[in-house]
Amino acid sequence: SPDLILNRPDWLREPRGADVDPGVQWFPFVTFWQLTFDQVFSTNVDDGHGHSYGADAVYMWADILEPANWSESDVERLYEKMAG
């Protein structure tokens, strides 16, 4: 969000995940651009880390969209196809 340009994000005040660099700090303007480029160029990470959700996105979207007439087995079947 552009709010990051002038406002320190809440997630930097909270305990960090194991895969978040403990050295990340907020600096006006600088952190916004660092994280913007990070999202674009750091795609070579394992699924479930950073912004690489892989087949796990199936579960997230199923929870968000709650597709009509979909069962848990439909979600599992789609996950298996996406996971390859």
PDB file of N, CA, C and O in Angstrom:
ATOM      1  N   SER A   1       0.838  -1.174   0.000  1.00  0.00           N
ATOM      2  CA  SER A   1       0.000   0.000   0.000  1.00  0.00           C
ATOM      3  C   SER A   1       0.885   1.240   0.000  1.00  0.00           C
ATOM      4  O   SER A   1       1.948   1.249   0.620  1.00  0.00           O
ATOM      5  N   PRO A   2       0.449   2.278  -0.690  1.00  0.00           N
ATOM      6  CA  PRO A   2       1.207   3.532  -0.654  1.00  0.00           C
ATOM      7  C   PRO A   2       1.337   4.110   0.758  1.00  0.00           C
ATOM      8  O   PRO A   2       2.193   4.959   1.002  1.00  0.00           O
ATOM      9  N   ASP A   3       0.492   3.654   1.685  1.00  0.00           N
ATOM     10  CA  ASP A   3       0.619   4.117   3.074  1.00  0.00           C
ATOM     11  C   ASP A   3       2.011   3.846   3.635  1.00  0.00           C
ATOM     12  O   ASP A   3       2.486   4.559   4.519  1.00  0.00           O
ATOM     13  N   LEU A   4       2.662   2.803   3.107  1.00  0.00           N
ATOM     14  CA  LEU A   4       3.990   2.425   3.575  1.00  0.00           C
ATOM     15  C   LEU A   4       5.024   3.513   3.325  1.00  0.00           C
ATOM     16  O   LEU A   4       6.076   3.528   3.963  1.00  0.00           O
ATOM     17  N   ILE A   5       4.734   4.419   2.405  1.00  0.00           N
ATOM     18  CA  ILE A   5       5.686   5.501   2.098  1.00  0.00           C
ATOM     19  C   ILE A   5       5.948   6.353   3.340  1.00  0.00           C
ATOM     20  O   ILE A   5       7.091   6.710   3.626  1.00  0.00           O
ATOM     21  N   LEU A   6       4.877   6.675   4.078  1.00  0.00           N
ATOM     22  CA  LEU A   6       5.029   7.578   5.220  1.00  0.00           C
ATOM     23  C   LEU A   6       4.637   6.976   6.565  1.00  0.00           C
ATOM     24  O   LEU A   6       4.746   7.644   7.593  1.00  0.00           O
ATOM     25  N   ASN A   7       4.182   5.720   6.575  1.00  0.00           N
ATOM     26  CA  ASN A   7       3.719   5.105   7.821  1.00  0.00           C
ATOM     27  C   ASN A   7       4.343   3.739   8.040  1.00  0.00           C
ATOM     28  O   ASN A   7       4.344   2.890   7.149  1.00  0.00           O
ATOM     29  N   ARG A   8       4.870   3.542   9.230  1.00  0.00           N
ATOM     30  CA  ARG A   8       5.461   2.245   9.587  1.00  0.00           C
ATOM     31  C   ARG A   8       4.345   1.201   9.664  1.00  0.00           C
ATOM     32  O   ARG A   8       3.343   1.427  10.342  1.00  0.00           O
ATOM     33  N   PRO A   9       4.502   0.049   8.974  1.00  0.00           N
ATOM     34  CA  PRO A   9       3.438  -0.957   8.976  1.00  0.00           C
ATOM     35  C   PRO A   9       3.362  -1.718  10.307  1.00  0.00           C
ATOM     36  O   PRO A   9       4.365  -1.898  10.998  1.00  0.00           O
ATOM     37  N   ASP A  10       2.161  -2.150  10.640  1.00  0.00           N
ATOM     38  CA  ASP A  10       1.956  -2.905  11.882  1.00  0.00           C
ATOM     39  C   ASP A  10       2.822  -4.154  11.949  1.00  0.00           C
ATOM     40  O   ASP A  10       3.336  -4.504  13.012  1.00  0.00           O
ATOM     41  N   TRP A  11       2.986  -4.835  10.798  1.00  0.00           N
ATOM     42  CA  TRP A  11       3.716  -6.103  10.834  1.00  0.00           C
ATOM     43  C   TRP A  11       5.175  -5.937  11.245  1.00  0.00           C
ATOM     44  O   TRP A  11       5.818  -6.921  11.609  1.00  0.00           O
ATOM     45  N   LEU A  12       5.713  -4.724  11.198  1.00  0.00           N
ATOM     46  CA  LEU A  12       7.077  -4.514  11.697  1.00  0.00           C
ATOM     47  C   LEU A  12       7.099  -4.319  13.213  1.00  0.00           C
ATOM     48  O   LEU A  12       8.167  -4.343  13.823  1.00  0.00           O
ATOM     49  N   ARG A  13       5.942  -4.127  13.815  1.00  0.00           N
ATOM     50  CA  ARG A  13       5.855  -4.008  15.275  1.00  0.00           C
ATOM     51  C   ARG A  13       5.571  -5.351  15.928  1.00  0.00           C
ATOM     52  O   ARG A  13       5.754  -5.513  17.135  1.00  0.00           O
ATOM     53  N   GLU A  14       5.126  -6.309  15.131  1.00  0.00           N
ATOM     54  CA  GLU A  14       4.729  -7.630  15.638  1.00  0.00           C
ATOM     55  C   GLU A  14       5.920  -8.590  15.576  1.00  0.00           C
ATOM     56  O   GLU A  14       6.910  -8.309  14.900  1.00  0.00           O
ATOM     57  N   PRO A  15       5.825  -9.719  16.278  1.00  0.00           N
ATOM     58  CA  PRO A  15       6.877 -10.730  16.152  1.00  0.00           C
ATOM     59  C   PRO A  15       7.002 -11.171  14.692  1.00  0.00           C
ATOM     60  O   PRO A  15       5.999 -11.374  14.008  1.00  0.00           O
ATOM     61  N   ARG A  16       8.221 -11.313  14.234  1.00  0.00           N
ATOM     62  CA  ARG A  16       8.482 -11.675  12.835  1.00  0.00           C
ATOM     63  C   ARG A  16       8.324 -13.166  12.630  1.00  0.00           C
ATOM     64  O   ARG A  16       8.595 -13.969  13.524  1.00  0.00           O
ATOM     65  N   GLY A  17       7.879 -13.522  11.431  1.00  0.00           N
ATOM     66  CA  GLY A  17       7.864 -14.927  11.038  1.00  0.00           C
ATOM     67  C   GLY A  17       9.292 -15.422  10.885  1.00  0.00           C
ATOM     68  O   GLY A  17      10.218 -14.627  10.721  1.00  0.00           O
ATOM     69  N   ALA A  18       9.466 -16.721  10.937  1.00  0.00           N
ATOM     70  CA  ALA A  18      10.807 -17.309  10.846  1.00  0.00           C
ATOM     71  C   ALA A  18      11.498 -16.982   9.525  1.00  0.00           C
ATOM     72  O   ALA A  18      12.727 -16.984   9.447  1.00  0.00           O
ATOM     73  N   ASP A  19      10.711 -16.700   8.487  1.00  0.00           N
ATOM     74  CA  ASP A  19      11.304 -16.429   7.177  1.00  0.00           C
ATOM     75  C   ASP A  19      11.392 -14.941   6.849  1.00  0.00           C
ATOM     76  O   ASP A  19      11.624 -14.575   5.696  1.00  0.00           O
ATOM     77  N   VAL A  20      11.206 -14.073   7.860  1.00  0.00           N
ATOM     78  CA  VAL A  20      11.326 -12.622   7.657  1.00  0.00           C
ATOM     79  C   VAL A  20      12.657 -12.162   8.237  1.00  0.00           C
ATOM     80  O   VAL A  20      12.961 -12.420   9.401  1.00  0.00           O
ATOM     81  N   ASP A  21      13.435 -11.489   7.424  1.00  0.00           N
ATOM     82  CA  ASP A  21      14.745 -10.996   7.850  1.00  0.00           C
ATOM     83  C   ASP A  21      14.584 -10.088   9.077  1.00  0.00           C
ATOM     84  O   ASP A  21      13.867  -9.090   9.009  1.00  0.00           O
ATOM     85  N   PRO A  22      15.238 -10.420  10.191  1.00  0.00           N
ATOM     86  CA  PRO A  22      15.110  -9.599  11.394  1.00  0.00           C
ATOM     87  C   PRO A  22      15.709  -8.205  11.233  1.00  0.00           C
ATOM     88  O   PRO A  22      15.460  -7.323  12.055  1.00  0.00           O
ATOM     89  N   GLY A  23      16.491  -8.004  10.186  1.00  0.00           N
ATOM     90  CA  GLY A  23      17.106  -6.713   9.955  1.00  0.00           C
ATOM     91  C   GLY A  23      16.222  -5.724   9.209  1.00  0.00           C
ATOM     92  O   GLY A  23      16.602  -4.565   9.039  1.00  0.00           O
ATOM     93  N   VAL A  24      15.052  -6.161   8.762  1.00  0.00           N
ATOM     94  CA  VAL A  24      14.158  -5.253   8.038  1.00  0.00           C
ATOM     95  C   VAL A  24      13.678  -4.159   8.982  1.00  0.00           C
ATOM     96  O   VAL A  24      13.161  -4.436  10.064  1.00  0.00           O
ATOM     97  N   GLN A  25      13.855  -2.929   8.561  1.00  0.00           N
ATOM     98  CA  GLN A  25      13.430  -1.767   9.333  1.00  0.00           C
ATOM     99  C   GLN A  25      12.631  -0.850   8.422  1.00  0.00           C
ATOM    100  O   GLN A  25      12.701  -0.964   7.198  1.00  0.00           O
ATOM    101  N   TRP A  26      11.875   0.056   9.020  1.00  0.00           N
ATOM    102  CA  TRP A  26      11.107   1.003   8.232  1.00  0.00           C
ATOM    103  C   TRP A  26      11.821   2.343   8.147  1.00  0.00           C
ATOM    104  O   TRP A  26      12.232   2.912   9.158  1.00  0.00           O
ATOM    105  N   PHE A  27      11.960   2.833   6.923  1.00  0.00           N
ATOM    106  CA  PHE A  27      12.476   4.166   6.653  1.00  0.00           C
ATOM    107  C   PHE A  27      11.512   4.805   5.658  1.00  0.00           C
ATOM    108  O   PHE A  27      11.168   4.183   4.653  1.00  0.00           O
ATOM    109  N   PRO A  28      11.067   6.042   5.920  1.00  0.00           N
ATOM    110  CA  PRO A  28      10.141   6.681   4.984  1.00  0.00           C
ATOM    111  C   PRO A  28      10.663   6.606   3.550  1.00  0.00           C
ATOM    112  O   PRO A  28      11.846   6.837   3.301  1.00  0.00           O
ATOM    113  N   PHE A  29       9.793   6.288   2.632  1.00  0.00           N
ATOM    114  CA  PHE A  29      10.055   6.148   1.199  1.00  0.00           C
ATOM    115  C   PHE A  29      10.904   4.925   0.879  1.00  0.00           C
ATOM    116  O   PHE A  29      10.544   4.158  -0.014  1.00  0.00           O
ATOM    117  N   VAL A  30      12.013   4.718   1.574  1.00  0.00           N
ATOM    118  CA  VAL A  30      12.969   3.654   1.264  1.00  0.00           C
ATOM    119  C   VAL A  30      12.327   2.277   1.398  1.00  0.00           C
ATOM    120  O   VAL A  30      12.432   1.460   0.482  1.00  0.00           O
ATOM    121  N   THR A  31      11.672   2.008   2.505  1.00  0.00           N
ATOM    122  CA  THR A  31      11.098   0.694   2.743  1.00  0.00           C
ATOM    123  C   THR A  31      10.008   0.377   1.725  1.00  0.00           C
ATOM    124  O   THR A  31       9.893  -0.764   1.276  1.00  0.00           O
ATOM    125  N   PHE A  32       9.216   1.363   1.361  1.00  0.00           N
ATOM    126  CA  PHE A  32       8.189   1.169   0.333  1.00  0.00           C
ATOM    127  C   PHE A  32       8.808   0.620  -0.945  1.00  0.00           C
ATOM    128  O   PHE A  32       8.327  -0.366  -1.502  1.00  0.00           O
ATOM    129  N   TRP A  33       9.878   1.263  -1.405  1.00  0.00           N
ATOM    130  CA  TRP A  33      10.496   0.827  -2.660  1.00  0.00           C
ATOM    131  C   TRP A  33      11.216  -0.511  -2.505  1.00  0.00           C
ATOM    132  O   TRP A  33      11.200  -1.327  -3.426  1.00  0.00           O
ATOM    133  N   GLN A  34      11.844  -0.747  -1.358  1.00  0.00           N
ATOM    134  CA  GLN A  34      12.504  -2.036  -1.143  1.00  0.00           C
ATOM    135  C   GLN A  34      11.489  -3.172  -1.226  1.00  0.00           C
ATOM    136  O   GLN A  34      11.733  -4.177  -1.893  1.00  0.00           O
ATOM    137  N   LEU A  35      10.355  -3.014  -0.552  1.00  0.00           N
ATOM    138  CA  LEU A  35       9.343  -4.067  -0.538  1.00  0.00           C
ATOM    139  C   LEU A  35       8.635  -4.191  -1.882  1.00  0.00           C
ATOM    140  O   LEU A  35       8.225  -5.284  -2.273  1.00  0.00           O
ATOM    141  N   THR A  36       8.493  -3.081  -2.583  1.00  0.00           N
ATOM    142  CA  THR A  36       7.894  -3.137  -3.923  1.00  0.00           C
ATOM    143  C   THR A  36       8.756  -3.985  -4.845  1.00  0.00           C
ATOM    144  O   THR A  36       8.248  -4.867  -5.538  1.00  0.00           O
ATOM    145  N   PHE A  37      10.051  -3.722  -4.856  1.00  0.00           N
ATOM    146  CA  PHE A  37      10.951  -4.504  -5.707  1.00  0.00           C
ATOM    147  C   PHE A  37      11.073  -5.942  -5.223  1.00  0.00           C
ATOM    148  O   PHE A  37      11.226  -6.858  -6.031  1.00  0.00           O
ATOM    149  N   ASP A  38      11.006  -6.145  -3.924  1.00  0.00           N
ATOM    150  CA  ASP A  38      11.066  -7.488  -3.375  1.00  0.00           C
ATOM    151  C   ASP A  38       9.893  -8.329  -3.884  1.00  0.00           C
ATOM    152  O   ASP A  38      10.075  -9.491  -4.248  1.00  0.00           O
ATOM    153  N   GLN A  39       8.718  -7.758  -3.911  1.00  0.00           N
ATOM    154  CA  GLN A  39       7.535  -8.493  -4.385  1.00  0.00           C
ATOM    155  C   GLN A  39       7.678  -8.873  -5.852  1.00  0.00           C
ATOM    156  O   GLN A  39       7.237  -9.947  -6.263  1.00  0.00           O
ATOM    157  N   VAL A  40       8.283  -8.011  -6.633  1.00  0.00           N
ATOM    158  CA  VAL A  40       8.410  -8.261  -8.061  1.00  0.00           C
ATOM    159  C   VAL A  40       9.519  -9.267  -8.368  1.00  0.00           C
ATOM    160  O   VAL A  40       9.336 -10.152  -9.203  1.00  0.00           O
ATOM    161  N   PHE A  41      10.651  -9.139  -7.708  1.00  0.00           N
ATOM    162  CA  PHE A  41      11.823  -9.909  -8.107  1.00  0.00           C
ATOM    163  C   PHE A  41      12.154 -11.119  -7.235  1.00  0.00           C
ATOM    164  O   PHE A  41      12.963 -11.951  -7.645  1.00  0.00           O
ATOM    165  N   SER A  42      11.570 -11.243  -6.072  1.00  0.00           N
ATOM    166  CA  SER A  42      11.916 -12.399  -5.240  1.00  0.00           C
ATOM    167  C   SER A  42      10.837 -13.472  -5.356  1.00  0.00           C
ATOM    168  O   SER A  42      10.078 -13.731  -4.423  1.00  0.00           O
ATOM    169  N   THR A  43      10.800 -14.077  -6.524  1.00  0.00           N
ATOM    170  CA  THR A  43       9.808 -15.117  -6.790  1.00  0.00           C
ATOM    171  C   THR A  43      10.392 -16.515  -6.675  1.00  0.00           C
ATOM    172  O   THR A  43       9.662 -17.500  -6.781  1.00  0.00           O
ATOM    173  N   ASN A  44      11.689 -16.616  -6.461  1.00  0.00           N
ATOM    174  CA  ASN A  44      12.344 -17.920  -6.386  1.00  0.00           C
ATOM    175  C   ASN A  44      12.423 -18.390  -4.930  1.00  0.00           C
ATOM    176  O   ASN A  44      13.506 -18.633  -4.396  1.00  0.00           O
ATOM    177  N   VAL A  45      11.253 -18.510  -4.306  1.00  0.00           N
ATOM    178  CA  VAL A  45      11.174 -18.976  -2.927  1.00  0.00           C
ATOM    179  C   VAL A  45      10.224 -20.163  -2.876  1.00  0.00           C
ATOM    180  O   VAL A  45       9.416 -20.360  -3.784  1.00  0.00           O
ATOM    181  N   ASP A  46      10.322 -20.941  -1.828  1.00  0.00           N
ATOM    182  CA  ASP A  46       9.437 -22.092  -1.688  1.00  0.00           C
ATOM    183  C   ASP A  46       7.990 -21.651  -1.539  1.00  0.00           C
ATOM    184  O   ASP A  46       7.708 -20.583  -0.997  1.00  0.00           O
ATOM    185  N   ASP A  47       7.069 -22.492  -2.029  1.00  0.00           N
ATOM    186  CA  ASP A  47       5.644 -22.203  -1.869  1.00  0.00           C
ATOM    187  C   ASP A  47       5.329 -21.989  -0.397  1.00  0.00           C
ATOM    188  O   ASP A  47       5.855 -22.684   0.472  1.00  0.00           O
ATOM    189  N   GLY A  48       4.466 -21.020  -0.130  1.00  0.00           N
ATOM    190  CA  GLY A  48       4.077 -20.709   1.238  1.00  0.00           C
ATOM    191  C   GLY A  48       4.927 -19.644   1.896  1.00  0.00           C
ATOM    192  O   GLY A  48       4.672 -19.263   3.038  1.00  0.00           O
ATOM    193  N   HIS A  49       5.949 -19.152   1.176  1.00  0.00           N
ATOM    194  CA  HIS A  49       6.831 -18.107   1.708  1.00  0.00           C
ATOM    195  C   HIS A  49       6.775 -16.902   0.792  1.00  0.00           C
ATOM    196  O   HIS A  49       6.496 -17.021  -0.401  1.00  0.00           O
ATOM    197  N   GLY A  50       7.042 -15.747   1.362  1.00  0.00           N
ATOM    198  CA  GLY A  50       7.016 -14.532   0.551  1.00  0.00           C
ATOM    199  C   GLY A  50       5.671 -14.369  -0.108  1.00  0.00           C
ATOM    200  O   GLY A  50       4.637 -14.423   0.558  1.00  0.00           O
ATOM    201  N   HIS A  51       5.675 -14.172  -1.402  1.00  0.00           N
ATOM    202  CA  HIS A  51       4.425 -14.036  -2.151  1.00  0.00           C
ATOM    203  C   HIS A  51       4.264 -15.184  -3.123  1.00  0.00           C
ATOM    204  O   HIS A  51       3.630 -15.033  -4.167  1.00  0.00           O
ATOM    205  N   SER A  52       4.827 -16.321  -2.793  1.00  0.00           N
ATOM    206  CA  SER A  52       4.695 -17.524  -3.606  1.00  0.00           C
ATOM    207  C   SER A  52       3.785 -18.501  -2.877  1.00  0.00           C
ATOM    208  O   SER A  52       4.217 -19.204  -1.964  1.00  0.00           O
ATOM    209  N   TYR A  53       2.535 -18.538  -3.284  1.00  0.00           N
ATOM    210  CA  TYR A  53       1.561 -19.362  -2.568  1.00  0.00           C
ATOM    211  C   TYR A  53       1.367 -20.727  -3.203  1.00  0.00           C
ATOM    212  O   TYR A  53       0.909 -21.656  -2.538  1.00  0.00           O
ATOM    213  N   GLY A  54       1.706 -20.864  -4.470  1.00  0.00           N
ATOM    214  CA  GLY A  54       1.592 -22.142  -5.144  1.00  0.00           C
ATOM    215  C   GLY A  54       0.196 -22.722  -5.020  1.00  0.00           C
ATOM    216  O   GLY A  54      -0.797 -21.996  -5.037  1.00  0.00           O
ATOM    217  N   ALA A  55       0.134 -24.023  -4.896  1.00  0.00           N
ATOM    218  CA  ALA A  55      -1.150 -24.717  -4.809  1.00  0.00           C
ATOM    219  C   ALA A  55      -1.908 -24.367  -3.530  1.00  0.00           C
ATOM    220  O   ALA A  55      -3.121 -24.564  -3.462  1.00  0.00           O
ATOM    221  N   ASP A  56      -1.209 -23.849  -2.511  1.00  0.00           N
ATOM    222  CA  ASP A  56      -1.898 -23.454  -1.269  1.00  0.00           C
ATOM    223  C   ASP A  56      -2.955 -22.384  -1.527  1.00  0.00           C
ATOM    224  O   ASP A  56      -3.881 -22.226  -0.733  1.00  0.00           O
ATOM    225  N   ALA A  57      -2.824 -21.652  -2.626  1.00  0.00           N
ATOM    226  CA  ALA A  57      -3.811 -20.624  -2.965  1.00  0.00           C
ATOM    227  C   ALA A  57      -5.198 -21.226  -3.159  1.00  0.00           C
ATOM    228  O   ALA A  57      -6.199 -20.536  -2.969  1.00  0.00           O
ATOM    229  N   VAL A  58      -5.271 -22.489  -3.530  1.00  0.00           N
ATOM    230  CA  VAL A  58      -6.568 -23.154  -3.696  1.00  0.00           C
ATOM    231  C   VAL A  58      -7.369 -23.068  -2.401  1.00  0.00           C
ATOM    232  O   VAL A  58      -8.553 -22.730  -2.423  1.00  0.00           O
ATOM    233  N   TYR A  59      -6.729 -23.374  -1.274  1.00  0.00           N
ATOM    234  CA  TYR A  59      -7.435 -23.331   0.018  1.00  0.00           C
ATOM    235  C   TYR A  59      -7.847 -21.903   0.373  1.00  0.00           C
ATOM    236  O   TYR A  59      -8.947 -21.666   0.872  1.00  0.00           O
ATOM    237  N   MET A  60      -6.954 -20.967   0.108  1.00  0.00           N
ATOM    238  CA  MET A  60      -7.251 -19.569   0.432  1.00  0.00           C
ATOM    239  C   MET A  60      -8.449 -19.064  -0.368  1.00  0.00           C
ATOM    240  O   MET A  60      -9.374 -18.475   0.190  1.00  0.00           O
ATOM    241  N   TRP A  61      -8.423 -19.303  -1.690  1.00  0.00           N
ATOM    242  CA  TRP A  61      -9.513 -18.821  -2.527  1.00  0.00           C
ATOM    243  C   TRP A  61     -10.816 -19.554  -2.233  1.00  0.00           C
ATOM    244  O   TRP A  61     -11.889 -18.955  -2.307  1.00  0.00           O
ATOM    245  N   ALA A  62     -10.741 -20.817  -1.906  1.00  0.00           N
ATOM    246  CA  ALA A  62     -11.966 -21.547  -1.552  1.00  0.00           C
ATOM    247  C   ALA A  62     -12.593 -20.947  -0.300  1.00  0.00           C
ATOM    248  O   ALA A  62     -13.815 -20.828  -0.213  1.00  0.00           O
ATOM    249  N   ASP A  63     -11.764 -20.567   0.669  1.00  0.00           N
ATOM    250  CA  ASP A  63     -12.282 -19.929   1.889  1.00  0.00           C
ATOM    251  C   ASP A  63     -12.848 -18.543   1.608  1.00  0.00           C
ATOM    252  O   ASP A  63     -13.854 -18.151   2.200  1.00  0.00           O
ATOM    253  N   ILE A  64     -12.219 -17.813   0.726  1.00  0.00           N
ATOM    254  CA  ILE A  64     -12.665 -16.450   0.422  1.00  0.00           C
ATOM    255  C   ILE A  64     -13.946 -16.463  -0.417  1.00  0.00           C
ATOM    256  O   ILE A  64     -14.906 -15.755  -0.114  1.00  0.00           O
ATOM    257  N   LEU A  65     -13.946 -17.276  -1.472  1.00  0.00           N
ATOM    258  CA  LEU A  65     -15.055 -17.257  -2.421  1.00  0.00           C
ATOM    259  C   LEU A  65     -16.237 -18.128  -2.009  1.00  0.00           C
ATOM    260  O   LEU A  65     -17.376 -17.883  -2.407  1.00  0.00           O
ATOM    261  N   GLU A  66     -15.946 -19.151  -1.203  1.00  0.00           N
ATOM    262  CA  GLU A  66     -16.982 -20.109  -0.796  1.00  0.00           C
ATOM    263  C   GLU A  66     -17.844 -20.512  -1.991  1.00  0.00           C
ATOM    264  O   GLU A  66     -19.036 -20.204  -2.020  1.00  0.00           O
ATOM    265  N   PRO A  67     -17.255 -21.203  -2.984  1.00  0.00           N
ATOM    266  CA  PRO A  67     -17.997 -21.543  -4.196  1.00  0.00           C
ATOM    267  C   PRO A  67     -19.235 -22.401  -3.884  1.00  0.00           C
ATOM    268  O   PRO A  67     -19.180 -23.339  -3.089  1.00  0.00           O
ATOM    269  N   ALA A  68     -20.337 -22.049  -4.532  1.00  0.00           N
ATOM    270  CA  ALA A  68     -21.576 -22.801  -4.337  1.00  0.00           C
ATOM    271  C   ALA A  68     -21.398 -24.234  -4.831  1.00  0.00           C
ATOM    272  O   ALA A  68     -20.762 -24.479  -5.856  1.00  0.00           O
ATOM    273  N   ASN A  69     -21.959 -25.150  -4.102  1.00  0.00           N
ATOM    274  CA  ASN A  69     -21.950 -26.578  -4.474  1.00  0.00           C
ATOM    275  C   ASN A  69     -20.556 -27.203  -4.492  1.00  0.00           C
ATOM    276  O   ASN A  69     -20.349 -28.233  -5.134  1.00  0.00           O
ATOM    277  N   TRP A  70     -19.605 -26.593  -3.798  1.00  0.00           N
ATOM    278  CA  TRP A  70     -18.264 -27.177  -3.703  1.00  0.00           C
ATOM    279  C   TRP A  70     -18.117 -27.844  -2.349  1.00  0.00           C
ATOM    280  O   TRP A  70     -18.481 -27.285  -1.315  1.00  0.00           O
ATOM    281  N   SER A  71     -17.583 -29.034  -2.379  1.00  0.00           N
ATOM    282  CA  SER A  71     -17.329 -29.753  -1.133  1.00  0.00           C
ATOM    283  C   SER A  71     -15.834 -29.684  -0.826  1.00  0.00           C
ATOM    284  O   SER A  71     -15.032 -29.230  -1.642  1.00  0.00           O
ATOM    285  N   GLU A  72     -15.494 -30.138   0.347  1.00  0.00           N
ATOM    286  CA  GLU A  72     -14.070 -30.194   0.723  1.00  0.00           C
ATOM    287  C   GLU A  72     -13.309 -31.112  -0.226  1.00  0.00           C
ATOM    288  O   GLU A  72     -12.140 -30.862  -0.521  1.00  0.00           O
ATOM    289  N   SER A  73     -13.949 -32.162  -0.703  1.00  0.00           N
ATOM    290  CA  SER A  73     -13.276 -33.078  -1.636  1.00  0.00           C
ATOM    291  C   SER A  73     -13.033 -32.398  -2.988  1.00  0.00           C
ATOM    292  O   SER A  73     -12.046 -32.709  -3.655  1.00  0.00           O
ATOM    293  N   ASP A  74     -13.912 -31.475  -3.409  1.00  0.00           N
ATOM    294  CA  ASP A  74     -13.674 -30.705  -4.634  1.00  0.00           C
ATOM    295  C   ASP A  74     -12.422 -29.845  -4.478  1.00  0.00           C
ATOM    296  O   ASP A  74     -11.592 -29.761  -5.384  1.00  0.00           O
ATOM    297  N   VAL A  75     -12.301 -29.211  -3.319  1.00  0.00           N
ATOM    298  CA  VAL A  75     -11.134 -28.370  -3.047  1.00  0.00           C
ATOM    299  C   VAL A  75      -9.878 -29.228  -3.044  1.00  0.00           C
ATOM    300  O   VAL A  75      -8.867 -28.837  -3.627  1.00  0.00           O
ATOM    301  N   GLU A  76      -9.923 -30.382  -2.403  1.00  0.00           N
ATOM    302  CA  GLU A  76      -8.761 -31.276  -2.359  1.00  0.00           C
ATOM    303  C   GLU A  76      -8.376 -31.752  -3.770  1.00  0.00           C
ATOM    304  O   GLU A  76      -7.193 -31.826  -4.106  1.00  0.00           O
ATOM    305  N   ARG A  77      -9.370 -32.068  -4.574  1.00  0.00           N
ATOM    306  CA  ARG A  77      -9.102 -32.532  -5.935  1.00  0.00           C
ATOM    307  C   ARG A  77      -8.426 -31.427  -6.756  1.00  0.00           C
ATOM    308  O   ARG A  77      -7.480 -31.694  -7.496  1.00  0.00           O
ATOM    309  N   LEU A  78      -8.911 -30.191  -6.624  1.00  0.00           N
ATOM    310  CA  LEU A  78      -8.285 -29.069  -7.315  1.00  0.00           C
ATOM    311  C   LEU A  78      -6.864 -28.835  -6.814  1.00  0.00           C
ATOM    312  O   LEU A  78      -5.960 -28.561  -7.604  1.00  0.00           O
ATOM    313  N   TYR A  79      -6.668 -28.942  -5.504  1.00  0.00           N
ATOM    314  CA  TYR A  79      -5.330 -28.777  -4.931  1.00  0.00           C
ATOM    315  C   TYR A  79      -4.370 -29.799  -5.542  1.00  0.00           C
ATOM    316  O   TYR A  79      -3.254 -29.453  -5.929  1.00  0.00           O
ATOM    317  N   GLU A  80      -4.801 -31.042  -5.626  1.00  0.00           N
ATOM    318  CA  GLU A  80      -3.935 -32.099  -6.183  1.00  0.00           C
ATOM    319  C   GLU A  80      -3.560 -31.786  -7.638  1.00  0.00           C
ATOM    320  O   GLU A  80      -2.421 -32.003  -8.050  1.00  0.00           O
ATOM    321  N   LYS A  81      -4.508 -31.284  -8.397  1.00  0.00           N
ATOM    322  CA  LYS A  81      -4.213 -30.937  -9.806  1.00  0.00           C
ATOM    323  C   LYS A  81      -3.217 -29.765  -9.879  1.00  0.00           C
ATOM    324  O   LYS A  81      -2.300 -29.774 -10.700  1.00  0.00           O
ATOM    325  N   MET A  82      -3.407 -28.771  -9.022  1.00  0.00           N
ATOM    326  CA  MET A  82      -2.518 -27.609  -9.022  1.00  0.00           C
ATOM    327  C   MET A  82      -1.120 -27.980  -8.524  1.00  0.00           C
ATOM    328  O   MET A  82      -0.123 -27.460  -9.024  1.00  0.00           O
ATOM    329  N   ALA A  83      -1.048 -28.868  -7.552  1.00  0.00           N
ATOM    330  CA  ALA A  83       0.241 -29.255  -6.968  1.00  0.00           C
ATOM    331  C   ALA A  83       1.019 -30.138  -7.934  1.00  0.00           C
ATOM    332  O   ALA A  83       2.239 -30.262  -7.830  1.00  0.00           O
ATOM    333  N   GLY A  84       0.310 -30.747  -8.868  1.00  0.00           N
ATOM    334  CA  GLY A  84       0.964 -31.553  -9.889  1.00  0.00           C
ATOM    335  C   GLY A  84       1.395 -32.858  -9.364  1.00  0.00           C
ATOM    336  O   GLY A  84       1.967 -33.662 -10.100  1.00  0.00           O
TER     337      GLY A  84
END
